[in-house]
């Protein structure tokens, strides 16, 4: 009786399927005699690390046991490899390998050569991919550094933009202050010019009034002179009349007649003198009263004109002050509006620049993310290829051990790696055949 056992870790039995890809059977024969009715045991396994199954069947022959082993190949891209193991018959004792065994060995050797050729092609493809990955990494290293330099350049540009914005704002503020100061000085100059013109106009009006008053005074003086001349004429006429009367009185002859009493001429003359003097005094008083009334009327008119002029000047000053305040407020509003327009324009310009820089940053980040994704994908492909290569090398080594193994008890370590994605760590197990 012969038995077959599968040990994983310890000597405990376990059932794990060992099927990976296409399967083939490996048959081992032992024993020297034909024992009818004996049962043979066979082991079917693979490299996927999922378990093993042991089956038994009745045979009529000298066969003591049978075992099966299957393996598969891994694929990457469009290339694929398959490995199938033919039947290997090992006769125990001094039995010779029959013709079927030779054909099986020949077929196995052909398949092994094809498998090795595929392994070499996969190794070459793997080396080519590794070279491409290295070249790609070397060619894109500078791009990553450039992205970092772009970040620093962007920060520097932002700092320069902020500094330029501050300087520009300061210059705009100084310009606006200078404009406001110039407007203020212009308004003051206009006010002073208006006041000067007003004073000159007032002086011209006063000069005209002074000329009128001078003319009126000259007229009054002429009237006074005429009155004085008239008075002198009257006095002279009176003196002449008095002289004539005296001469007439001195040449009279005294005649006594019976007549009415004569009139006292001296008294009459005195009365006439008094009348003329009263008339002259009245005329003088009337002239003085007229002159005083005229002077008072003119003075009153001048006073009223001065009051009206002062009132008008005050109103003009108030209106000018109000107009100046309104002009200053208007200039301030215009300056504020200009500043707001300049601020909006500056904001729009800087927003466009920042949007352009943000687009550049987003493009660089997208390129960096794409490169990282490509690197991760290439690393994943490389890891998958490396795992496939490791599994193939392990299967080749195990196959060679099986070909070089003895008829006695064979105990070989076997390592399986999971073919799932992502691959699981390789789990060592021991494959043991006992006869």
Beta strands, then each sheet from edge to edge (+ up, - down):
strand 1: 3-7
strand 2: 35-44
strand 3: 53-61
strand 4: 410-416
strand 5: 427-434
sheet 1: 1+ 5- 4+
sheet 2: 2+ 3-
end
